[in-house]
Amino acid sequence: MGIGSGIALFVIGAILAFAVNVDLGGYVDLHLIGYILMIAGAVVFLLSLIFMMRRRSTVSESRTAVDPVNGQQVTTRRTTDNGEPLA
């Protein structure tokens, strides 16, 4: 489920909570189901935002070489924050 699913759940819940005016004989309360879907949609939306932010990564490179001009050792590091292997 992603951001779109969260928005869809929230919209369907809002329609059930505020726009539908049907009495089903006391067995099912559509307003309560609408509120539950709105809360679930908000939770899914927030969780997908959090996971999307965690998925971002930064890359730094690590290489060791000798500079041919002055003979000094040059070290460059390359790592990722999300644990994926480097290509």
Buried (B, 14 or more C-beta within 10 A) or exposed (E): EBBEBBBBBBEBBBBBBEEEEEEEEEEEEBEEBBBBBBEBBBEBBEBBEEEEEEEEEEEEEEEEEEEEEEEEEEEEEEEEEEEEEEE
